[in-house]
Amino acid sequence: MRAIGFLLVTLAVGFGSFGCGSTGRGDDVSDPGDDGHALVVPLDGSQTQGKYLLGETLDGLGQEPGYHANAVTRATTADGQAVTIAFDGSAALRSGSHRGTDPFFDGMLLTGSQGAHLRIKPLRGGTDLATYRLELRTPAGWVDQCGGGEAVPLAGKWQKSGFHEYAADRISFACTGSVAYKCTLWGYLAGSDATAMGWRAHQACTRMARGDYCAAGHSRTREGTPIQIFDVIGVGPAPPRHFEGVQNWPPDPDRMFFEAAWNDAAHPASCLSRRRWQGLPIGPLCDHDDLPDPRQDTGVRFCEDIEWPAPGSEPTGALLFNVSRYTDLALHVWKCGDTDLVSTVRGFYQLPDVIQPFPNMGTCEHVRNDGIVLRALRSDLNPDDFWELSLFRKAGDAVVARTAEPPPGFVPGIVPFEGYAFKAQSGDLVPLNLYLNTATGDRVSTTATPGDPYVLESVIGYVFRPETR
C-alpha cells in the first residue's frame, strides 16, 4: 500500500502613545561578560510551537498599517541621559560600549514607533544574546507586555504577513512563548543581516512554528502542539533523504510523520503532507495556487513522495523540515451491511483513496464526515477533562463509546483506541451522542441526528465540528 499523504490544510508599527516614567536599577541580571549562548536549547527532541509571532499581547499592539509593534532607536537612560541604541550581535542591544545585559540598560526608556513609552530591564544572557523585561506605559501605570516572561530583541520590524523586514532604525521584541522568541532560543539566531543564513532560517522557523503554510501571516495550529524539527544548516538534526509516510490507518498517535518543508522570506512551504490540526478550518489555504489542498486536488505531490538532496549537495529551497503527530482525526460514518451505521476513525475516505474501516467485514459505504476527536493530548491539557473513547464490537454491530462505559450488550475487554472527547462543551465543540435504533437494536455514536427509528440514549462527550468542503 502506498504511503497516505494529505494536507489538513498546519515596534515603524508601533505602540500607542502614552506618558513616560522611570525606574530604579536592579541587580538580578547575568554577567555582561558572558555571550549568552547558554540560553540556546538544543534541538534534540520534540519542541512545542505556538500561534503568536511576537507574543499574545504584542501581536495586537501594532498601530502602523501592515506592521507589528516595534521601537525606534532613540532612548533615555534611567537617569535621564538621551542615547541611541542599536540591535547588536545575535539578539542583543548596544549603546556605545554597553552591550547585552549591561546594567546600563536597566530602566532605559524606549520610544515605540507610534510614540508609546517602553521600559526595559536586562534579565538573562550576555553580550550577544540577551533577554529583557519589556513594559509599556499606560494610563494605569507600567504594564509587563510579556505577562511575567521575558523578551528577546530582533533587528528591524515584522510585517503583519509574518515577513521579517530589515530596518536599521527599528528594533522589535518577541516575548516568551512566541514563535520568534522560541526560534531564537532554538538556535536560529537572526542577527541583523537579512541575507545571512541565520536570518533566513529564523524566518523559516517562524513560518513552521506557526503553521503559516502560505507565508501570509495566518497561523494554522494550536498553542503547545509538539513538533520535531530538521534542517539543512546544522542547528538541528539533518533530515533523512526520504520521509516515510503513513502505511496503516489510523496512524499511530504516538508517532510523528512528515508535515511540511519550510522556506525563508515570503515563500510558502515547498510541500505539504497534511496540516497540523484537522479541527482547524479546511482550505483553500492560500490566495494563490502554490499549495493546493490534497483533500480537494488529487494531483498534488506529497512531501513523502520527494527524495530530498543530501545537505549541501544541491539547493532545495527548503531550509527546515518538521514532523508532527496526527493530533486529531476525523470520525467518519460508514454503513456496513443493511442496517449497521458506525462512526469511527478507522477507514480512510479521500477520493480516489478509500480504505475500508473493517476489511474482514466486506465493503462499507461512506455516509458522511462526523466530527473530529483528539488522538493525542497536548502537555498543557488535563487528562481529567477528557473521556477516552474506544471501539466496541459484537455480532452485527460496532460502536464508539467511552472506554470505561461500554454500551448495553457490549463486553469490555481489549478494545481499539479511537481518541478523546471533551467532558464539557465549549467553543466550537458539538455533542457526540449515542443513539439506539429501536427497530434493529443497532447503536451508533454520531454528532448528527439520525432520525426515526433512532432514539437518543446518552451524551458520550464533546468533539470538534466535522469538516466541511
N, C-alpha and C positions, 0 to 999 in steps of 0.2 A: 504494500500500500504506500502511495506517495505521501510525503510529509504534507500535513494540512497547514497552510499558512493563511492567516487572514487578519484583516485590519478592523479593530473595533475602534476604529477611527471611522494616545495617548495615549542745587539740587538742581543754563538759561531756562528751565522748567521751574518751578520754584514753589517754595513755601509761601503762604500768605503773609502779609505784613502785620507784625505786632510790635510791642515795645521791646526794650533790651534790658539787660541786667548783668550782674557779675557773680562770681562765686569764689570761695576760698580754695586754696590748693590742697590736694590730698597727698598721701604718702603710700598708696597701695598699688603702685604701678610696677611694671617689670624693669629690670636693669636695662637702661637705654643702650648699653654696650652690646647687648645680645642682638642678633639679626632677626629673631622672632620666628624662625622657620620651624621651631619645635611645635608650633601651633598646627602644622600641617598633619592631617590624619592619613595614614597610608591606606590606599585602596586595596585592601586585602580581603574583602568580602562584600556583602551587600550594603548599600547605602540607602538612607531614606531621603526621598526627594520631596518636593512641595510645589505649590501653585503660585506663590508670590515671588516676584522678581527681586525687589529690594526690601520687602517686608510688608506685613499686613497693613500697617499704618502708612508707611512711606509710599506704597503703591497708589494710595488715594490722595496724596498731597500735591502732586504736580499741578501748577496753575498755568504754565505756559503751554499753549496748544501743541499737542503732539509729543510732549516730553514728561518724564517723571521728574520728581523733585531733585534739585541739586543746589550747590552753593557756589558762590564766586570766590575769588582768591584774596579778596580784601578781608582783613581780620583785625581784631583788637585783643591784646593780651589782657589777663585778669587785672593788671594794674594800670590799664588804660593806654598802652602804647599801640599805635597803629602800625601794623606789619602786613607783609604779603606772605601768603602761604602757597605751597605748590604740592602737587602729588609727587611722591618720590618712591623709587625702588619698585618692589613688587606690589605692595599695598600699604603705604605709609604716607605721613605728611612731613613736610620740611618747611622751615622758615630760617633762612640764613644757615647757621651751623647747627641748628637744632633739628633733630630728626626723630621720627617714630614716637616712642613712649617717653621722650624727654619731658620732665615736669614743666618745661616752658609752655607746653600746650594746655596745662591744667587750667580750666576756667576760661579758655580762649573763646571769644565771641566771633562767630562767622555770620555771614550775611547770605540768606537764600537768594536765589536769582530773581525772585519777585519781591524781595525786601524783608523777608522774615528774619528773625534773630535766632541763631542757634548757639548752643554752648556745648563744648566738648571737654572730655576728661580722658587722658590715656588710661587704659586698663591693662592690656596684656600685650606680649610680643616684644618687639625691639626696633631696631633701626630700619629694617627692610620690610617687615610685615608687622603691622600693629593694629590693635583694636581700640575703640574709643566708646565712651558713653556719649550718646547724642541726645540733646534735649532741645525742645522748641519752646520759645517764649509765647505764652498765650495769655489772654486776659485773666485766666485763673492762676497764672504762675508758670513755672517751668515744668514741662511735661516730657518724660522719657519717651522717645519715639520708638524704642526697641523693647518696650514692655519689661524692663529689667535686664535685658540682654546687652549685647554689645554690637558695635558696627565696624565694618572694615571700610576704608576709603577706596574708591575706584576712580581712575582718571576719566575726565570728560563727563558725559551725560548719556542718559538712556532714553531712547525714543519709546513711546507707548507700544510700538510694534515689537519691542524687545531688542532692538538693534542698539549696540553699544557704539556711541559716536565719540570720536576724539575731539576734545576742545581744551586747549592749553589753559584757559582761564576758568574752567569749571571742574568741580570735584563732586562726585556722588558718594553716597554711603549706602551700605547694604547691611541690614540687621540680621542677628541670629535667627536661623530658621529659613531665611530667604534663600533662593537658589543662587544668587550672585555671591552671597556670603558662603554658602556651602561649597560652591565650586572653587572658591579661593582656598578654603581650608582643606579641600580635597587635593590641592596641589596644582590646580590650573590657575597659575598666577598671571593675571592680565598685564601688569606693568603699564607702561604708557606709550608703547609703540604699536599702533593699530595694525601694522604689517607683520609683527612678530608672531611666532607660533604660540607663545603664551596667551596673547590677546585673542587670537583666533580660536584656540582650544577652549578658553574660558567662555567665549561667545557660544561655541557649540555645546558646551556643558550646560549653560543656562537654558538653551532650547531643549536639550534632552531632559533635564531635571524637571521642567515644567510640562513636558509632553507637548511642546509647541511645535507640532509636526510641520506646520505650514510656514514657520518663521514669520508669523504675523502678530505675535504677542498674545495669542489665545492659549491659555493653559487647558490641557485635557487630561488632568489627573486629579488625584485627591491627596491631601496632606498626609505625609508619613508612609506613603507606599514604597516598599523596598524595591530597589533595582540593583543590578550588578553592572559595573562599568568596565569597558575595554577601550584601549586607544592605541594609536599608531605613533605616539610621540614620547612614550617612555614614562609617563606618570603612573598610569595603571597598567594592568597586565595586557599583553598584546592579544588581539582577537584571534581565534582559530581561523584557518583558511576557509573552513566551511562550518556553519552553524547547523546543528541537527534540528529538524523541525519536529512537530508533534506526530507521533506514529500511532498513538492509540487515543481513543476518545471515551470519556472525558480525560483531559490532561491531568497528570499527577499534580495535585495542588501544592506539593512541597518542592517542586522542581521549577527552575526558571528556564524560559525559552526566549529565543531571539525576538526582539521587538522592532528595533529600527537602527539605522546608521545615520549619523548626525554630522552636519556641515557647519562651517563658520558663516560669518556675515549675515546676509539676509536670505540665505539659501535654505530651502526646505529640506527635510530629511531625504536621503538618497533613495531609501526604500522603506517600506513598512510591511510588517507581517501581521500586525494587529494593533489596536490601541490598548492602552494600559488598563482601561476600565470599560467594560461593556455597558455599564449603567449610565455612562455619560452620553450626551446626545449623539445620535448617528449622523453620518455625513450628509451633504458633501463637506469634506474637511476644509478645502481651500477654495479661494476665489478663482484659481487657475486650474489647469488640468494636470499639474505635475504629480499629484498624489491621488489618483482615483481610488475609491473605496473598493477593496476586493469583494465585499459583500454585494456590490452593485455592478462591478466590472470584472468579469471572469478572465479578462485578458491581461490582468496586471501581473507584474513579476514580483514574487515574494522574496524577502531577504534570504530565506533558506535556499533559494534556487541560485544564489550568486556565490561564486567562489572568489573570495577576496584576495587580492595580491598580498604577498608577504610584505610586512612593513619595510618601507624603503626601496622596494623593488620597482615600483611604479606608482604614480599618483592615483588615488582612488576617489579623491574629492572628499570622502568621509574621513573625519578625524576621530570621532568617538562612536562607540557601539554600545548597546545595552541589551541586557536580557531582563526579563521580569516574569513574575508568576501570572498564571491565569487567575487573577484575584477574584473575579466573579464570572459566572456563566449563566447563559440564558436557559430557562426552563422551556421546553417545547412540548406541546400536547400532541400525542400520537394516538391514532385509532388502530388498535390491534384486534383483529377478528371482527365480529359483527357488532359487538357492544362495548368492549373494554376501552375506555379512554385512560391514558396515562400521561401525566405531566412529569418530565424528568430532564436532567442534564445529560442523560445518556442519549446517544444518537446525535447525528450532525446533519443539519439541513441548510445548505447554501448552494443552490443550483449552480453548476451541474453536479456538485458533490453532495451525495446523500449517504450517510452511514446509518444503518438500521439500529434502533435502540436495543433490540433483543434479537440478535441474529438467529438464535435457536428457536425462535417463535415464528419465523417466517417474515413476511413483509407487512410493515405497519404503514399506515397512511399519515403523512404530516398534516396536522389540522391548523395550528397557529403557534405564534410565539406567546409565552405565558408568564412573563416576569423574569427577574434576574436575581439569583441568590449569590451570596458571598461564598467563595470556596476557601479563602484563607483570611484570617483576621489580622489586621494591622496591629503593631505593638501598642498603639495608643488606644485600642478598643478593649473594653472589659468583656471577657468571655461570658460573664454572668448576664450580660444584656442580650444574649442570643440563645436561640434554640438550635441544637444540631439536628439536621434532617437526614433521614436515610430512606432507602427504597425497600419497601416490604412487598413480598410476593406470596401468593397462594394459587392454587389451581384456578386458572381463568381470570386472574386479577392481579394487578400490581398498583401500588400507590405510594406516594411520598408522604411521610408524616414525621413527627418528632421522634427521634431515635429512642427516647426513653418512654414513649407513649404509643405503642402500636395500635392501630385501629382495631375495632372489634373483629375477631376472627383471624387476625394475623398474628403469627407466633414470633416473639422476639428471638433474636439469635444473631448470627453473623450476617449483618445486612450491609449492602453497599452504601458508602457515604455519598450524600448528594450535595450538601452545603450547609449554610447557616441562614436562619431567618431572624430578624429583629423581634424582640419580645414586645416592644412598644411601637406605636405608629408615630411617625413624624415626617415632615418634609414631603418628599415625593413617594414615600412608601405606600404600598397598597396591600390589603389583606390577602394572604394565601389561605383559602378556605378548604375545608374537607366536605365533600358532598357525597350523598348516597343516592344511587339510582334505586328507587323503591320497587321498580318492576323487575330488575335483573339482579340487584344486590351489588352491582359494580360501584366501587368507590373511586373518586378522583379528587386530587388536590389541584386547585386552579385559582387564578386571580379573576377569571371571568365568571359569569353566571350561566350555568349550563341550561337552566330552564327545566320544565317538566320532562320526565318524572324525577329529576334530581332535587333533593332537599338538603338544606344546609345542616351539617352536623356540628361543626366546630370551626374556630379560627386557629389555624396552625401557627401563624406568625405573620410577619410583615416583610415584604420583599420590594425590590425596586420595580418600577413600572416596566412593562415589556417594551422591547424595541419596536419602533415603527419605521416604515420605509417610505 
